[in-house]
Amino acid sequence: MSYRLLIRSQAKRDLQRAAKYYEKRLPGLGSRFVAEVESVLNRIEQNPLLYQVVHRDVRRAIASKFPYGIFYRIDRDNIVVFAIVHLHRDVDAWQDRL
């Protein structure tokens, strides 16, 4: 089955905010963060069932080089990403978006 990846505006803001933070820390680090998240999003799109269910029908993929989780649901033929959050600071922030 082919899925279409949809990224909600809140998740896009999460990504932009984190990239800006990393870029301030070290030039180029923000770009590396974005590339890592895009890589995870590509894996999700290719095989959305690969990642574990963490709450009801919500799945979480974890970036390997940064402490961020990508939270998403499968809704028919769509993958809906609704949060990209730091796993040590914003542990439960994604639950408010359900």
C-alpha positions in Angstrom: 0.0 0.0 0.0 1.2 3.5 -0.8 0.9 6.2 1.9 0.9 10.0 1.6 2.9 11.8 4.2 1.2 14.9 5.7 3.0 17.1 8.2 0.8 19.3 10.3 1.8 22.9 10.7 2.6 22.4 14.4 5.1 19.7 13.5 6.6 22.0 10.9 7.0 24.7 13.6 8.6 22.1 15.9 11.1 21.3 13.2 11.9 25.0 12.4 12.2 25.9 16.1 14.6 23.0 16.8 16.7 23.7 13.7 17.0 27.3 14.6 18.2 26.4 18.1 20.8 24.0 16.8 22.0 26.5 14.2 22.6 29.0 16.9 24.6 26.5 18.9 26.8 25.6 15.9 26.6 26.8 12.3 25.5 23.9 10.1 24.1 21.8 13.0 20.6 23.0 12.2 20.9 21.8 8.6 22.2 18.4 9.9 19.2 18.2 12.2 16.8 18.9 9.4 18.5 16.3 7.2 18.2 13.7 10.0 14.5 14.4 10.5 13.9 14.2 6.7 15.7 10.8 6.7 13.4 9.5 9.4 10.3 10.9 7.6 11.4 9.1 4.5 11.7 5.8 6.5 8.2 6.4 8.0 6.8 7.0 4.5 8.3 3.9 3.1 7.3 1.7 6.0 5.0 3.4 8.6 4.3 0.1 10.5 8.0 -0.2 11.3 7.8 2.0 14.4 6.2 1.1 17.7 2.8 2.2 18.9 3.3 4.4 22.0 -0.3 5.4 22.8 -3.5 4.1 21.2 -2.8 4.5 17.4 0.1 6.9 17.8 3.5 5.7 16.6 6.9 7.2 17.4 10.1 7.2 15.4 13.3 8.4 17.0 16.0 10.3 15.3 19.3 8.4 15.7 21.6 11.4 16.0 19.4 13.8 17.9 17.1 13.3 20.9 13.9 13.9 19.0 10.8 11.8 18.4 8.5 12.1 15.4 4.9 11.3 16.4 2.4 10.2 13.8 -0.8 8.3 13.0 -1.8 6.3 10.0 -5.2 7.4 8.8 -6.4 5.3 5.9 -3.8 6.1 3.2 -2.2 9.0 4.9 0.5 9.3 7.5 -0.1 12.3 9.6 2.9 13.7 11.5 1.6 16.0 14.3 4.7 16.5 16.5 8.5 16.5 16.3 9.6 17.0 19.9 12.7 16.7 22.1 12.4 13.5 24.1 14.0 14.7 27.3 12.3 18.2 27.5 9.0 17.8 25.8 8.2 14.2 26.7 4.4 14.6 26.8 3.9 17.7 24.7 2.7 15.6 21.7 -0.3 14.3 23.8 -1.9 17.7 23.8 -2.1 17.6 20.0 -4.3 14.5 19.8 
